[in-house]
Amino acid sequence: MSFYDDIREGMVLDLGAHTFTADEIIRFAEKFDPQPFHLSEEQAKTTLFGGLCASGWHTAAVFMKRNVATMATLMRERASEGLDSAEFGPSPGIQNMRWLRPVFAGETIQYRTTVVSKRHSQSRPGWGLIESLVEAENQAGQPVLSMTTTVFVRTGA
């Protein structure tokens, strides 16, 4: 049975957690999102957020890092059990990305993804599309990030 065949709607995959440090937030912001509330504690205090917080793009980039690492671990586990590995293709995109509340320095964010649907591709024989809801929440259980992702996965057919 292929990885694609093993996927079921409603499956939840824990992607792990990440703690956002002030130094990391500032480094990311300097390179990719240089706004005052991401660049320094002092500047952030004078903004709407009132404190240093991570760029939404930073929280999304950490999702991708956690997702790739989790998939690599899952594929190693499948291989050790003699099961087929997955071949992932590109993502045709995301929908409904929402940054629901700021991620402040020192917060630990937990990521997970839930399979919403799967279907065989009409335009790419031998490939399927997996749609998932990505959610992230802080240590208080408050949602901070939500989006729907789609990715191509070889079906084995």
DSSP file (Angstrom, degrees, kcal/mol; ACC not computed):
  #  RESIDUE AA STRUCTURE BP1 BP2  ACC     N-H-->O    O-->H-N    N-H-->O    O-->H-N    TCO  KAPPA ALPHA  PHI   PSI    X-CA   Y-CA   Z-CA
    1    1 A M              0   0    0      0, 0.0    83,-0.6     0, 0.0     2,-0.1   0.000 360.0 360.0 360.0 135.6    0.0    0.0    0.0
    2    2 A S     >  -     0   0    0    153,-0.2     4,-1.5     1,-0.1    84,-0.1  -0.347 360.0-110.1 -80.9 163.2    1.4    3.4   -0.9
    3    3 A F  H  > S+     0   0    0     82,-0.4     4,-1.0     1,-0.2     3,-0.4   0.914 120.9  56.0 -55.9 -44.1    1.7    6.4    1.4
    4    4 A Y  H >4 S+     0   0    0    150,-0.5     3,-0.8     1,-0.2    -1,-0.2   0.909 105.6  51.0 -55.9 -43.8   -1.1    8.1   -0.5
    5    5 A D  H 34 S+     0   0    0      1,-0.2    -1,-0.2   150,-0.2    -2,-0.2   0.805 106.0  56.2 -65.3 -29.0   -3.4    5.1    0.1
    6    6 A D  H 3< S+     0   0    0     -4,-1.5    -1,-0.2    -3,-0.4     2,-0.2   0.686  84.9 100.7 -76.5 -18.3   -2.6    5.2    3.8
    7    7 A I    <<  -     0   0    0     -4,-1.0     2,-0.4    -3,-0.8   111,-0.0  -0.497  53.8-172.5 -72.4 133.8   -3.8    8.8    4.1
    8    8 A R    >   -     0   0    0     -2,-0.2     3,-2.0   109,-0.0   107,-0.3  -0.975  30.9-102.9-128.2 141.6   -7.3    9.2    5.6
    9    9 A E  T 3  S+     0   0    0     -2,-0.4   107,-0.2     1,-0.3     3,-0.1  -0.373 109.5  29.2 -57.9 138.0   -9.5   12.3    5.9
   10   10 A G  T 3  S+     0   0    0    105,-3.0    -1,-0.3     1,-0.3   106,-0.1   0.269  82.5 144.2  92.1 -10.0   -9.4   13.5    9.5
   11   11 A M    <   -     0   0    0     -3,-2.0   104,-2.6   103,-0.1     2,-0.4  -0.400  36.9-152.3 -62.0 136.1   -5.9   12.2   10.2
   12   12 A V  E     -A  114   0A   0    102,-0.2     2,-0.5    -3,-0.1   102,-0.2  -0.939   8.3-165.0-114.0 133.5   -4.0   14.6   12.5
   13   13 A L  E     -A  113   0A   0    100,-2.9   100,-2.0    -2,-0.4     2,-0.5  -0.974  15.1-140.6-121.3 119.5   -0.3   14.9   12.5
   14   14 A D  E     -A  112   0A   0     -2,-0.5    98,-0.2    98,-0.2     3,-0.1  -0.672  14.8-171.7 -77.0 121.4    1.5   16.6   15.4
   15   15 A L  E     -     0   0A   0     96,-2.1    97,-0.2    -2,-0.5    -1,-0.1   0.434  38.0-119.6 -96.1  -1.0    4.4   18.6   13.9
   16   16 A G  E     -A  111   0A   0     95,-0.7    95,-2.8    54,-0.0    -1,-0.3  -0.320  30.1 -72.5  91.4-176.7    6.0   19.6   17.2
   17   17 A A  E     -A  110   0A   0     93,-0.2     2,-0.3    -2,-0.1    93,-0.2  -0.772  28.5-162.2-122.4 161.6    6.7   22.8   18.9
   18   18 A H  E     -A  109   0A   0     91,-2.1    91,-3.2    -2,-0.3     2,-0.5  -0.989  13.2-142.9-144.7 134.3    9.0   25.8   18.5
   19   19 A T  E     -A  108   0A   0     -2,-0.3     2,-0.7    89,-0.3    89,-0.2  -0.879  17.8-141.5 -98.8 125.8   10.0   28.5   21.0
   20   20 A F        -     0   0    0     87,-2.6    86,-4.0    -2,-0.5    87,-0.4  -0.772  18.8-160.6 -90.2 111.9   10.5   31.9   19.4
   21   21 A T     >  -     0   0    0     -2,-0.7     4,-2.4    84,-0.2     5,-0.2  -0.551  27.2-118.1 -89.7 157.9   13.4   33.7   21.0
   22   22 A A  H  > S+     0   0    0      1,-0.2     4,-2.4     2,-0.2     5,-0.2   0.922 115.0  51.0 -59.3 -45.6   13.9   37.5   20.8
   23   23 A D  H  > S+     0   0    0      1,-0.2     4,-2.5     2,-0.2    -1,-0.2   0.912 111.3  47.5 -59.8 -43.3   17.2   37.1   18.9
   24   24 A E  H  > S+     0   0    0      2,-0.2     4,-2.4     1,-0.2     5,-0.2   0.909 111.0  51.3 -65.0 -43.1   15.7   34.8   16.4
   25   25 A I  H  X S+     0   0    0     -4,-2.4     4,-2.4     1,-0.2    30,-0.2   0.924 112.7  46.0 -59.7 -45.8   12.7   37.1   15.8
   26   26 A I  H  X S+     0   0    0     -4,-2.4     4,-2.8     2,-0.2    -2,-0.2   0.919 111.2  51.5 -66.3 -44.7   15.0   40.0   15.2
   27   27 A R  H  X S+     0   0    0     -4,-2.5     4,-1.4     1,-0.2    -2,-0.2   0.923 112.5  46.1 -58.9 -44.9   17.3   38.1   12.9
   28   28 A F  H  X>S+     0   0    0     -4,-2.4     4,-2.8     1,-0.2     5,-0.5   0.938 113.4  49.5 -62.8 -46.0   14.4   37.0   10.7
   29   29 A A  H  X5S+     0   0    0     -4,-2.4     4,-1.3     9,-0.3    -2,-0.2   0.894 105.8  56.1 -62.3 -41.4   12.9   40.5   10.7
   30   30 A E  H  <5S+     0   0    0     -4,-2.8    -1,-0.2     1,-0.2    -2,-0.2   0.866 117.6  35.6 -59.0 -35.5   16.2   42.1    9.7
   31   31 A K  H  <5S+     0   0    0     -4,-1.4    -2,-0.2    -3,-0.3    -1,-0.2   0.854 138.0   7.3 -85.0 -37.1   16.3   39.8    6.6
   32   32 A F  H  <5S+     0   0    0     -4,-2.8    -3,-0.2    -5,-0.2    -2,-0.2   0.651 130.4  24.2-128.0 -19.2   12.7   39.5    5.6
   33   33 A D     << -     0   0    0     -4,-1.3     2,-2.6    -5,-0.5    -3,-0.1  -0.418  59.2-175.8-153.3  67.0   10.2   41.8    7.5
   34   34 A P        +     0   0    0      0, 0.0    -4,-0.1     0, 0.0    -5,-0.1  -0.350  29.7 141.1 -76.6  69.6   11.9   44.9    8.9
   35   35 A Q    >>  -     0   0    0     -2,-2.6     3,-2.4     1,-0.1     4,-0.9  -0.826  62.3-112.5-107.0 150.7    9.0   46.4   10.8
   36   36 A P  H >> S+     0   0    0      0, 0.0     4,-1.2     0, 0.0     3,-0.6   0.813 114.1  56.5 -53.5 -37.7    9.5   48.1   14.2
   37   37 A F  H 34 S+     0   0    0      1,-0.2    16,-2.5     2,-0.2     7,-0.1   0.555 113.9  41.4 -75.5  -5.4    7.5   45.5   16.2
   38   38 A H  H <4 S+     0   0    0     -3,-2.4    -9,-0.3    14,-0.2    -1,-0.2   0.510 110.3  58.1-108.8 -11.0    9.8   42.7   14.9
   39   39 A L  H << S+     0   0    0     -4,-0.9     2,-0.3    -3,-0.6    -2,-0.2   0.783 110.5   1.0 -98.6 -29.8   13.1   44.6   15.2
   40   40 A S     X  -     0   0    0     -4,-1.2     4,-2.5     1,-0.1    -1,-0.3  -0.986  54.1-125.7-161.1 148.9   13.6   45.6   18.8
   41   41 A E  H  > S+     0   0    0     -2,-0.3     4,-1.6     2,-0.2    -1,-0.1   0.914 112.8  50.0 -58.2 -44.8   12.0   45.4   22.2
   42   42 A E  H  > S+     0   0    0      1,-0.2     4,-0.6     2,-0.2     3,-0.2   0.932 113.1  43.7 -64.5 -47.6   12.1   49.2   22.6
   43   43 A Q  H >4 S+     0   0    0      1,-0.2     3,-1.2     2,-0.2    -1,-0.2   0.900 111.0  56.4 -63.1 -39.6   10.6   50.0   19.2
   44   44 A A  H >< S+     0   0    0     -4,-2.5     3,-1.7    -8,-0.3     6,-0.8   0.818  95.1  65.9 -63.9 -31.7    7.9   47.3   19.7
   45   45 A K  H 3< S+     0   0    0     -4,-1.6    -1,-0.3     1,-0.3    -2,-0.2   0.782 100.1  51.7 -61.6 -26.4    6.7   48.9   23.0
   46   46 A T  T << S+     0   0    0     -3,-1.2    -1,-0.3    -4,-0.6    -2,-0.2   0.393  99.6  83.7 -91.5   2.8    5.5   51.9   21.1
   47   47 A T  S X  S-     0   0    0     -3,-1.7     3,-0.6    -4,-0.2    -3,-0.0  -0.451  97.3 -94.2-102.3 175.4    3.5   50.0   18.5
   48   48 A L  T 3  S+     0   0    0      1,-0.2    -1,-0.1    -2,-0.1    -4,-0.0   0.814 124.2  53.8 -54.7 -34.8    0.0   48.5   18.5
   49   49 A F  T 3  S-     0   0    0     -5,-0.1    -1,-0.2     2,-0.1    -4,-0.1   0.798  92.2-148.2 -76.8 -28.9    1.4   45.1   19.7
   50   50 A G    <   +     0   0    0     -6,-0.8     2,-0.3    -3,-0.6    -5,-0.2   0.516  68.2  44.0  76.1   4.6    3.2   46.6   22.7
   51   51 A G  S    S-     0   0    0     -7,-0.4     2,-0.2   -14,-0.1    -2,-0.1  -0.977  99.4 -69.6-170.7 162.3    6.0   44.1   22.6
   52   52 A L        +     0   0    0     -2,-0.3    53,-1.9   -14,-0.1     2,-0.3  -0.394  56.5 173.8 -63.1 126.2    8.5   42.2   20.3
   53   53 A C  B     -F  104   0B   0    -16,-2.5    51,-0.3    51,-0.2     2,-0.1  -0.963  31.3-103.3-137.3 155.0    6.6   39.7   18.2
   54   54 A A        -     0   0    0     49,-3.3    49,-0.5    -2,-0.3     2,-0.1  -0.396  39.7-103.2 -74.6 148.5    7.5   37.4   15.3
   55   55 A S     >  -     0   0    0    -30,-0.2     4,-1.9     1,-0.1     3,-0.3  -0.424  25.9-124.5 -61.9 143.7    6.6   38.2   11.8
   56   56 A G  H  > S+     0   0    0      1,-0.2     4,-2.0     2,-0.2     5,-0.2   0.858 115.7  57.1 -58.5 -34.0    3.7   36.1   10.5
   57   57 A W  H  > S+     0   0    0      1,-0.2     4,-2.4     2,-0.2    -1,-0.2   0.840 103.1  54.2 -65.7 -32.1    6.0   35.0    7.8
   58   58 A H  H  > S+     0   0    0     -3,-0.3     4,-2.3     2,-0.2    -2,-0.2   0.929 107.5  48.5 -66.1 -45.8    8.3   33.7   10.4
   59   59 A T  H  X S+     0   0    0     -4,-1.9     4,-1.5     1,-0.2    -2,-0.2   0.880 113.8  47.8 -63.6 -35.9    5.6   31.6   12.1
   60   60 A A  H  X S+     0   0    0     -4,-2.0     4,-2.0     2,-0.2    -1,-0.2   0.886 109.6  52.4 -70.4 -39.0    4.7   30.2    8.7
   61   61 A A  H  X S+     0   0    0     -4,-2.4     4,-2.2     1,-0.2    -2,-0.2   0.881 107.6  52.0 -64.8 -37.5    8.3   29.5    7.8
   62   62 A V  H  X S+     0   0    0     -4,-2.3     4,-2.8     2,-0.2     5,-0.2   0.883 105.3  56.4 -66.7 -37.0    8.7   27.5   11.1
   63   63 A F  H  X S+     0   0    0     -4,-1.5     4,-3.0     2,-0.2    -2,-0.2   0.956 107.8  48.1 -54.7 -48.8    5.6   25.5   10.1
   64   64 A M  H  X S+     0   0    0     -4,-2.0     4,-2.7     1,-0.2     5,-0.2   0.905 111.4  49.3 -62.4 -41.6    7.3   24.5    6.9
   65   65 A K  H  X S+     0   0    0     -4,-2.2     4,-2.2     2,-0.2    -1,-0.2   0.934 114.3  45.3 -61.4 -46.1   10.5   23.6    8.8
   66   66 A R  H  X S+     0   0    0     -4,-2.8     4,-2.5     2,-0.2    -2,-0.2   0.887 113.2  51.6 -64.3 -39.7    8.5   21.5   11.3
   67   67 A N  H  X S+     0   0    0     -4,-3.0     4,-2.5    -5,-0.2    -2,-0.2   0.935 111.2  45.6 -64.1 -48.0    6.4   19.9    8.5
   68   68 A V  H  X S+     0   0    0     -4,-2.7     4,-2.2     1,-0.2    -2,-0.2   0.915 114.6  48.5 -63.0 -43.3    9.5   18.8    6.4
   69   69 A A  H  X S+     0   0    0     -4,-2.2     4,-2.1    -5,-0.2    -1,-0.2   0.908 112.6  48.2 -63.9 -41.7   11.2   17.5    9.5
   70   70 A T  H  X S+     0   0    0     -4,-2.5     4,-2.6     1,-0.2    -2,-0.2   0.907 111.3  49.8 -66.4 -41.7    8.1   15.5   10.6
   71   71 A M  H  X S+     0   0    0     -4,-2.5     4,-2.5     2,-0.2    -1,-0.2   0.894 109.2  52.3 -64.1 -39.4    7.6   14.1    7.1
   72   72 A A  H  X S+     0   0    0     -4,-2.2     4,-2.0     2,-0.2    -1,-0.2   0.918 111.5  46.7 -62.5 -42.9   11.3   13.0    7.0
   73   73 A T  H  X S+     0   0    0     -4,-2.1     4,-2.4     2,-0.2    -2,-0.2   0.924 111.8  50.8 -63.8 -44.3   10.9   11.2   10.3
   74   74 A L  H  X S+     0   0    0     -4,-2.6     4,-2.4     1,-0.2    -2,-0.2   0.889 109.8  50.2 -60.8 -39.8    7.6    9.6    9.2
   75   75 A M  H  X S+     0   0    0     -4,-2.5     4,-2.3     2,-0.2    -1,-0.2   0.880 109.6  50.6 -68.5 -37.3    9.3    8.4    6.0
   76   76 A R  H  X S+     0   0    0     -4,-2.0     4,-2.2     2,-0.2    -2,-0.2   0.910 111.0  49.4 -64.0 -41.5   12.2    6.8    8.0
   77   77 A E  H  X S+     0   0    0     -4,-2.4     4,-1.1     2,-0.2    -2,-0.2   0.914 110.8  49.3 -63.6 -43.0    9.7    5.1   10.2
   78   78 A R  H ><>S+     0   0    0     -4,-2.4     5,-3.0     1,-0.2     3,-0.5   0.922 110.5  50.7 -62.0 -43.6    7.8    3.7    7.2
   79   79 A A  H ><5S+     0   0    0     -4,-2.3     3,-1.6     1,-0.2    -1,-0.2   0.898 106.9  53.7 -62.0 -40.5   11.0    2.5    5.6
   80   80 A S  H 3<5S+     0   0    0     -4,-2.2    -1,-0.2     1,-0.3    -2,-0.2   0.755 109.5  49.3 -66.7 -22.8   12.0    0.7    8.9
   81   81 A E  T <<5S-     0   0    0     -4,-1.1    -1,-0.3    -3,-0.5    -2,-0.2   0.374 121.2-109.3 -94.0   3.4    8.7   -1.1    8.8
   82   82 A G  T < 5S+     0   0    0     -3,-1.6    -3,-0.2     1,-0.3     2,-0.2   0.656  74.1 137.7  78.3  16.0    9.1   -2.1    5.2
   83   83 A L      < -     0   0    0     -5,-3.0    -1,-0.3    -6,-0.2    -2,-0.1  -0.590  60.7 -91.2 -93.8 157.0    6.5    0.3    3.9
   84   84 A D        -     0   0    0    -83,-0.6     2,-0.2    -2,-0.2    -1,-0.1  -0.327  36.5-131.3 -64.3 145.0    6.7    2.5    0.9
   85   85 A S        -     0   0    0     -7,-0.1   -82,-0.4    -6,-0.1     2,-0.3  -0.468  26.3-109.5 -85.4 166.4    8.0    6.0    1.2
   86   86 A A        -     0   0    0     -2,-0.2     2,-0.6   -83,-0.1    69,-0.1  -0.741  13.6-147.9 -99.0 147.6    6.2    9.0   -0.2
   87   87 A E        -     0   0    0     -2,-0.3    67,-2.7    67,-0.3     2,-0.4  -0.965  21.0-159.9-111.1 114.2    7.2   11.1   -3.2
   88   88 A F  B     -B  153   0A   0     -2,-0.6    65,-0.2    65,-0.2     3,-0.1  -0.737   5.5-165.7 -94.4 140.3    6.0   14.6   -2.6
   89   89 A G        -     0   0    0     63,-2.9    -1,-0.0    -2,-0.4    65,-0.0  -0.253  39.3 -59.0-102.6-162.7    5.6   17.0   -5.4
   90   90 A P        -     0   0    0      0, 0.0    62,-2.1     0, 0.0    -1,-0.3  -0.227  49.7-110.6 -74.9 168.8    5.1   20.8   -5.3
   91   91 A S        -     0   0    0     60,-0.2    60,-0.2     1,-0.1     3,-0.1  -0.893  12.3-151.5 -98.2 127.2    2.4   22.6   -3.6
   92   92 A P        -     0   0    0      0, 0.0     2,-0.2     0, 0.0    59,-0.1   0.486  64.9 -77.2 -76.4   1.1   -0.1   24.3   -5.9
   93   93 A G  E     -C  150   0A   0     57,-0.7    57,-1.3     2,-0.0     2,-0.3  -0.742  40.5 -88.9 139.4 178.3   -0.7   26.8   -3.1
   94   94 A I  E     -C  149   0A   0     -2,-0.2     2,-0.3    55,-0.2    55,-0.2  -0.853  28.6-155.3-123.5 160.6   -2.3   27.7    0.2
   95   95 A Q  E     +C  148   0A   0     53,-2.7    53,-2.8    -2,-0.3    -2,-0.0  -0.962  64.8  11.3-134.8 153.5   -5.6   29.2    1.0
   96   96 A N  E     -     0   0A   0     -2,-0.3     2,-0.3    51,-0.2    -1,-0.1   0.813  68.0-175.2  54.4  40.1   -7.0   31.3    3.9
   97   97 A M  E     -     0   0A   0     50,-0.1     2,-0.4    51,-0.1    50,-0.2  -0.534   8.2-179.6 -67.1 127.6   -3.7   32.0    5.6
   98   98 A R  E     -C  146   0A   0     48,-3.1    48,-1.9    -2,-0.3     2,-0.8  -0.993  29.0-154.6-136.3 129.6   -4.6   33.8    8.8
   99   99 A W  E     -C  145   0A   0     -2,-0.4    46,-0.2    46,-0.2    45,-0.1  -0.902  19.8-176.4 -97.8 107.7   -2.4   35.2   11.6
  100  100 A L        -     0   0    0     44,-1.2    44,-0.2    -2,-0.8    45,-0.2   0.757  60.7  -6.9 -87.4 -27.2   -4.8   35.1   14.4
  101  101 A R  S    S-     0   0    0     43,-0.8    -1,-0.3    41,-0.1    41,-0.0  -0.961  84.1 -85.9-160.7 156.5   -2.7   36.7   17.2
  102  102 A P        -     0   0    0      0, 0.0     2,-0.7     0, 0.0   -47,-0.1  -0.284  30.0-134.1 -66.9 151.1    0.9   37.8   17.6
  103  103 A V        -     0   0    0    -49,-0.5   -49,-3.3    41,-0.1     2,-0.2  -0.931  28.3-154.7-104.3 109.4    3.6   35.4   18.6
  104  104 A F  B >   -F   53   0B   0     -2,-0.7     3,-2.3   -51,-0.3   -84,-0.3  -0.480  30.0 -81.6 -88.0 156.0    5.6   37.2   21.3
  105  105 A A  T 3  S+     0   0    0    -53,-1.9   -84,-0.2     1,-0.3    -1,-0.1  -0.280 117.7  25.3 -53.9 133.6    9.3   36.5   22.1
  106  106 A G  T 3  S+     0   0    0    -86,-4.0    -1,-0.3     1,-0.3     2,-0.2   0.246  90.1 129.6  93.6 -11.3    9.5   33.6   24.5
  107  107 A E    <   -     0   0    0     -3,-2.3   -87,-2.6   -87,-0.4     2,-0.5  -0.498  51.2-140.6 -77.8 146.3    6.3   31.9   23.4
  108  108 A T  E     -A   19   0A   0    -89,-0.2     2,-0.5    -2,-0.2    31,-0.4  -0.936  16.3-157.4-107.2 124.4    6.3   28.3   22.4
  109  109 A I  E     -A   18   0A   0    -91,-3.2   -91,-2.1    -2,-0.5     2,-0.4  -0.883   2.9-152.5-108.6 129.6    4.1   27.4   19.4
  110  110 A Q  E     -AD  17 137A   0     27,-2.9    27,-2.1    -2,-0.5     2,-0.3  -0.859  14.2-158.4-100.3 131.3    2.7   24.0   18.8
  111  111 A Y  E     +AD  16 136A   0    -95,-2.8   -96,-2.1    -2,-0.4   -95,-0.7  -0.848  16.5 164.7-112.3 145.7    1.9   23.0   15.1
  112  112 A R  E     -AD  14 135A   0     23,-2.3    23,-2.6    -2,-0.3     2,-0.4  -0.982  19.5-150.9-151.1 160.4   -0.4   20.4   13.7
  113  113 A T  E     -AD  13 134A   0   -100,-2.0  -100,-2.9    -2,-0.3     2,-0.4  -0.998   6.0-160.7-135.1 140.0   -1.9   19.5   10.4
  114  114 A T  E     -AD  12 133A   0     19,-2.4    19,-2.9    -2,-0.4     2,-0.4  -0.978  24.6-120.9-122.5 127.8   -5.2   17.7    9.7
  115  115 A V  E     + D   0 132A   0   -104,-2.6  -105,-3.0    -2,-0.4    17,-0.3  -0.530  30.7 176.4 -69.5 124.2   -6.1   16.0    6.4
  116  116 A V  E     -     0   0A   0     15,-3.2     2,-0.3     1,-0.4    16,-0.2   0.826  60.8 -21.7 -95.4 -42.8   -9.2   17.6    5.0
  117  117 A S  E     - D   0 131A   0     14,-1.7    14,-2.8  -109,-0.1    -1,-0.4  -0.987  49.3-156.2-160.9 163.9   -9.4   15.8    1.7
  118  118 A K  E     + D   0 130A   0     -2,-0.3     2,-0.3    12,-0.2    12,-0.2  -0.989  17.4 166.2-145.9 149.1   -7.6   13.8   -0.9
  119  119 A R  E     - D   0 129A   0     10,-1.8    10,-3.3    -2,-0.3     2,-0.3  -0.989  39.5 -98.9-156.7 156.1   -8.2   13.2   -4.6
  120  120 A H  E     - D   0 128A   0     -2,-0.3     8,-0.3     8,-0.3     2,-0.2  -0.599  47.1-109.1 -76.8 140.1   -6.5   12.0   -7.6
  121  121 A S        -     0   0    0      6,-2.7     6,-0.2     3,-0.4     5,-0.2  -0.494  19.3-157.4 -70.2 134.6   -5.2   14.7   -9.9
  122  122 A Q  S    S+     0   0    0     -2,-0.2    -1,-0.1     1,-0.1     6,-0.0   0.775  94.0  39.3 -79.7 -28.3   -7.1   15.1  -13.1
  123  123 A S  S    S+     0   0    0      1,-0.2    -1,-0.1     4,-0.0    -2,-0.1   0.631 115.7  49.8 -98.0 -15.9   -4.1   16.7  -14.9
  124  124 A R  S >  S-     0   0    0      3,-0.2     3,-1.6     0, 0.0    -3,-0.4  -0.801  77.3-149.0-128.4  88.9   -1.2   14.6  -13.5
  125  125 A P  T 3  S+     0   0    0      0, 0.0     3,-0.1     0, 0.0    -3,-0.1  -0.266  84.8  28.3 -56.7 141.2   -1.8   10.9  -13.8
  126  126 A G  T 3  S+     0   0    0      1,-0.3    29,-2.6    -5,-0.2    30,-0.7   0.477 106.2  96.2  86.0   2.8   -0.1    9.0  -10.9
  127  127 A W  E <   - E   0 154A   0     -3,-1.6    -6,-2.7    27,-0.3     2,-0.3  -0.940  52.2-164.9-126.2 148.4   -0.4   11.9   -8.6
  128  128 A G  E     -DE 120 153A   0     25,-3.1    25,-2.5    -2,-0.4     2,-0.5  -0.821  17.6-127.7-122.0 166.6   -2.9   12.8   -5.9
  129  129 A L  E     -DE 119 152A   0    -10,-3.3   -10,-1.8    -2,-0.3     2,-0.5  -0.973  15.7-162.3-118.6 127.6   -3.6   16.0   -4.0
  130  130 A I  E     -DE 118 151A   0     21,-2.5    21,-1.8    -2,-0.5     2,-0.5  -0.943   4.9-162.2-109.2 123.8   -3.8   16.1   -0.3
  131  131 A E  E     +DE 117 150A   0    -14,-2.8   -15,-3.2    -2,-0.5   -14,-1.7  -0.916  15.4 179.3-106.8 131.4   -5.5   19.2    1.3
  132  132 A S  E     -DE 115 149A   0     17,-2.7    17,-2.8    -2,-0.5     2,-0.6  -0.956  29.6-129.7-134.0 149.3   -4.8   19.8    5.0
  133  133 A L  E     -DE 114 148A   0    -19,-2.9   -19,-2.4    -2,-0.3     2,-0.4  -0.889  25.6-156.2 -95.1 120.6   -5.7   22.4    7.6
  134  134 A V  E     +DE 113 147A   0     13,-3.5    13,-1.8    -2,-0.6     2,-0.4  -0.840  15.8 178.0 -97.9 132.6   -2.6   23.7    9.4
  135  135 A E  E     -DE 112 146A   0    -23,-2.6   -23,-2.3    -2,-0.4     2,-0.4  -0.990  10.2-174.3-135.5 145.4   -3.1   25.1   12.8
  136  136 A A  E     -DE 111 145A   0      9,-2.1     8,-3.1    -2,-0.4     9,-1.4  -0.997   6.0-177.8-137.2 142.5   -0.7   26.5   15.4
  137  137 A E  E     -DE 110 143A   0    -27,-2.1   -27,-2.9    -2,-0.4    -2,-0.0  -0.977  23.1-117.7-140.3 154.3   -1.4   27.6   18.9
  138  138 A N    >   -     0   0    0      4,-2.5     3,-2.4    -2,-0.3   -29,-0.2  -0.179  46.9 -86.3 -81.2 179.8    0.6   29.2   21.8
  139  139 A Q  T 3  S+     0   0    0    -31,-0.4   -30,-0.1     1,-0.3    -1,-0.1   0.663 128.4  58.5 -64.8 -16.1    1.3   27.6   25.1
  140  140 A A  T 3  S-     0   0    0      2,-0.1    -1,-0.3     3,-0.0    -2,-0.0   0.390 120.2-108.4 -91.0   2.8   -2.0   28.9   26.4
  141  141 A G  S <  S+     0   0    0     -3,-2.4    -2,-0.1     1,-0.3    -5,-0.0   0.602  72.1 143.5  81.7  11.4   -3.9   27.0   23.7
  142  142 A Q        -     0   0    0      1,-0.1    -4,-2.5     2,-0.0    -1,-0.3  -0.708  55.0-114.5 -86.5 132.6   -4.7   30.2   21.8
  143  143 A P  E     + E   0 137A   0      0, 0.0    -6,-0.3     0, 0.0     3,-0.1  -0.418  39.2 167.1 -66.9 137.5   -4.7   29.9   18.0
  144  144 A V  E     +     0   0A   0     -8,-3.1   -44,-1.2     1,-0.4   -43,-0.8   0.592  63.2  24.1-121.3 -23.2   -1.9   32.0   16.3
  145  145 A L  E     +CE  99 136A   0     -9,-1.4    -9,-2.1   -46,-0.2    -1,-0.4  -0.998  56.1 171.1-148.8 141.0   -1.9   30.6   12.7
  146  146 A S  E     +CE  98 135A   0    -48,-1.9   -48,-3.1    -2,-0.3     2,-0.3  -0.983  11.9 145.3-149.0 140.5   -4.3   28.9   10.4
  147  147 A M  E     - E   0 134A   0    -13,-1.8   -13,-3.5    -2,-0.3     2,-0.5  -0.965  40.1-121.7-165.7 160.1   -4.2   28.0    6.7
  148  148 A T  E     -CE  95 133A   0    -53,-2.8   -53,-2.7    -2,-0.3     2,-0.3  -0.948  32.3-168.3-109.3 127.1   -5.2   25.3    4.3
  149  149 A T  E     -CE  94 132A   0    -17,-2.8   -17,-2.7    -2,-0.5     2,-0.4  -0.803  10.0-160.4-115.1 155.3   -2.4   23.7    2.2
  150  150 A T  E     +CE  93 131A   0    -57,-1.3   -57,-0.7    -2,-0.3     2,-0.3  -0.997  12.7 177.3-133.0 139.4   -2.4   21.5   -0.8
  151  151 A V  E     - E   0 130A   0    -21,-1.8   -21,-2.5    -2,-0.4     2,-0.3  -0.999  29.2-119.3-143.0 144.5    0.4   19.2   -1.9
  152  152 A F  E     - E   0 129A   0    -62,-2.1   -63,-2.9    -2,-0.3     2,-0.4  -0.646  30.7-176.5 -78.3 138.0    1.0   16.7   -4.7
  153  153 A V  E     -BE  88 128A   0    -25,-2.5   -25,-3.1    -2,-0.3   -65,-0.2  -0.997  31.5-112.8-135.9 130.9    1.7   13.1   -3.5
  154  154 A R  E     - E   0 127A   0    -67,-2.7  -150,-0.5    -2,-0.4   -27,-0.3  -0.409  22.7-154.1 -62.6 136.1    2.6   10.2   -5.9
  155  155 A T        -     0   0    0    -29,-2.6  -150,-0.2  -151,-0.1  -153,-0.2   0.687  24.4-127.9 -88.5 -19.6   -0.3    7.7   -5.7
  156  156 A G              0   0    0    -30,-0.7   -29,-0.1  -152,-0.1    -2,-0.1   0.410 360.0 360.0  85.5  -3.9    1.7    4.6   -6.7
  157  157 A A              0   0    0    -31,-0.1   -30,-0.1  -155,-0.0   -31,-0.1   0.443 360.0 360.0 -91.1 360.0   -0.9    3.9   -9.4
